[in-house]
């Protein structure tokens, strides 16, 4: 009887954790449409060959200027993005600042030469925690936090495991490469005839 109660309690906890995490599923575009800016603070314009509607995968990067581990990881992320993004138009990275003010956010974006868009600081819910009702809903309890979601808001990979242990953002980069590349259309075959 005792084992059955323990097993039931574990099952109930697992279901609750799943439900908590799945509540975050919401289409991404309404959370960011009209709210994206570039490092200079101006509205972000997608290139002519891309649009918000064409993005199937988003990596959401929660980071801040005041965070030393973020300063260590962000240059790696910039290098990775500059290499990965040109051949994957169905992917975009979005910066969500955990800075204390807009000036710090923009300074950080410029300092790190972030080529990706950010959610405008005034559109974020800065309530003293990492969670919020908008794009912040995917954040965990620490930074740097990188979360890969599909366009429907389903979390595909996270810097934190389901039990809260920190795996790190590099884990998400590896998952992103595997998932996004696997779903990208194959390049056209080259003719071998002479």
C-alpha positions in Angstrom: 0.0 0.0 0.0 2.8 2.4 0.9 4.6 1.8 -2.4 1.4 2.4 -4.3 0.9 5.8 -2.5 4.5 6.8 -3.3 4.1 5.7 -6.9 0.9 7.7 -7.1 2.5 10.8 -5.6 5.5 10.6 -8.0 3.0 10.2 -10.9 1.0 13.2 -9.7 4.1 15.3 -9.4 5.2 14.4 -12.9 1.8 15.3 -14.3 1.9 18.6 -12.4 5.4 19.5 -13.7 4.4 18.6 -17.3 1.2 20.7 -17.0 3.2 23.6 -15.6 5.7 23.5 -18.4 3.1 22.9 -21.1 1.1 26.0 -20.0 3.9 28.1 -21.6 2.9 26.8 -25.0 1.4 29.8 -26.9 2.1 31.0 -30.4 5.3 33.1 -30.4 4.5 35.7 -33.0 1.8 37.6 -31.0 4.2 37.8 -28.1 6.9 39.6 -30.2 5.1 41.2 -33.2 5.8 44.9 -33.3 8.0 44.6 -30.3 11.4 43.8 -31.8 14.3 46.2 -31.9 17.8 46.3 -33.2 20.9 47.1 -31.0 20.5 50.8 -31.9 17.0 50.8 -30.5 15.2 51.2 -33.8 12.5 48.8 -34.9 13.8 45.5 -36.2 13.1 44.8 -39.9 13.3 41.3 -41.2 15.3 40.9 -44.4 13.4 41.0 -47.6 13.7 37.2 -48.0 12.3 36.5 -44.5 9.3 37.4 -42.3 8.0 36.7 -38.9 5.5 34.2 -40.5 8.4 32.2 -42.1 10.1 31.5 -38.7 9.4 28.0 -37.5 12.0 28.0 -34.6 12.9 30.6 -32.1 15.8 30.5 -29.7 14.9 32.9 -26.8 18.0 34.2 -25.0 17.5 35.5 -21.5 20.6 37.4 -20.5 21.8 40.7 -18.9 24.7 43.0 -19.0 25.4 42.6 -15.2 25.7 38.8 -15.5 29.4 37.5 -15.7 28.4 34.1 -17.1 26.3 35.9 -19.8 29.4 37.9 -20.8 31.3 34.6 -21.1 28.6 32.9 -23.3 27.3 35.7 -25.4 30.4 36.0 -27.7 30.1 32.3 -28.3 26.4 32.7 -29.2 27.2 35.7 -31.6 29.8 33.6 -33.4 27.4 30.6 -33.6 24.5 32.7 -34.8 26.6 34.4 -37.5 27.6 31.0 -38.9 24.2 29.3 -38.5 21.5 31.9 -39.3 22.4 32.6 -43.0 21.6 29.1 -44.1 18.5 28.7 -41.8 15.9 31.4 -42.6 13.3 29.4 -40.7 15.1 30.2 -37.4 15.5 33.3 -35.4 17.1 34.2 -32.1 15.3 36.7 -29.8 17.1 38.5 -26.9 15.0 39.1 -23.8 16.8 41.4 -21.4 17.0 40.8 -17.7 18.7 44.2 -17.3 17.5 46.8 -14.9 16.9 49.5 -17.5 16.7 50.1 -21.3 20.1 51.8 -21.4 21.9 48.8 -19.9 20.1 46.5 -22.4 21.1 48.6 -25.4 24.7 49.0 -24.1 24.9 45.2 -23.7 23.6 44.6 -27.2 26.1 47.0 -28.7 29.0 45.8 -26.5 28.4 42.2 -27.6 27.6 43.1 -31.2 24.3 41.1 -31.0 23.1 40.7 -34.6 19.6 39.4 -33.6 16.6 41.3 -32.5 15.5 42.0 -29.0 12.1 42.5 -27.4 11.8 46.2 -26.6 12.6 46.8 -22.9 9.3 48.6 -22.3 7.4 45.6 -23.6 8.8 43.3 -21.0 7.3 42.6 -17.6 10.1 43.5 -15.1 8.6 42.5 -11.9 11.8 41.4 -10.0 11.7 37.9 -11.3 12.5 36.1 -14.5 8.9 35.0 -15.2 6.2 37.1 -16.8 3.1 36.8 -19.0 4.6 37.7 -22.3 7.7 36.2 -23.9 9.1 36.0 -20.4 6.9 32.9 -19.7 9.6 30.6 -21.1 12.3 31.9 -18.7 13.7 29.8 -15.9 15.2 30.8 -12.6 18.7 31.9 -13.8 20.7 33.3 -16.7 22.1 32.8 -19.2 19.1 30.9 -20.3 18.5 29.8 -23.9 15.2 28.2 -24.8 14.4 26.7 -28.2 10.7 26.8 -29.0 8.7 26.1 -32.2 6.4 28.8 -33.7 3.5 27.4 -31.7 5.4 27.9 -28.4 6.3 24.3 -27.6 9.5 24.1 -25.7 12.0 21.9 -27.6 15.1 22.5 -25.6 16.1 24.5 -22.6 19.2 25.4 -20.6 17.4 23.9 -17.6 16.2 20.3 -17.4 12.6 19.5 -16.5 13.7 19.0 -12.9 15.4 22.4 -12.7 19.1 21.3 -13.0 21.2 23.6 -15.2 22.4 22.1 -18.4 23.7 25.3 -19.9 22.9 27.2 -23.2 25.5 25.2 -25.2 23.2 22.2 -24.8 20.4 24.2 -26.6 22.8 25.1 -29.4 23.5 21.5 -30.1 19.8 20.6 -30.0 19.0 23.6 -32.3 21.5 22.4 -34.9 20.0 18.9 -34.8 16.3 20.0 -34.9 16.5 22.9 -37.3 18.9 21.3 -39.7 16.8 18.1 -39.7 13.6 20.0 -40.6 15.2 22.3 -43.2 14.6 21.4 -46.9 17.5 19.7 -48.6 19.4 21.8 -51.1 18.6 21.1 -54.7 20.7 18.2 -56.2 23.4 19.2 -58.6 23.3 17.7 -62.0 26.2 15.3 -62.7 25.7 15.2 -66.5 28.3 16.8 -68.8 
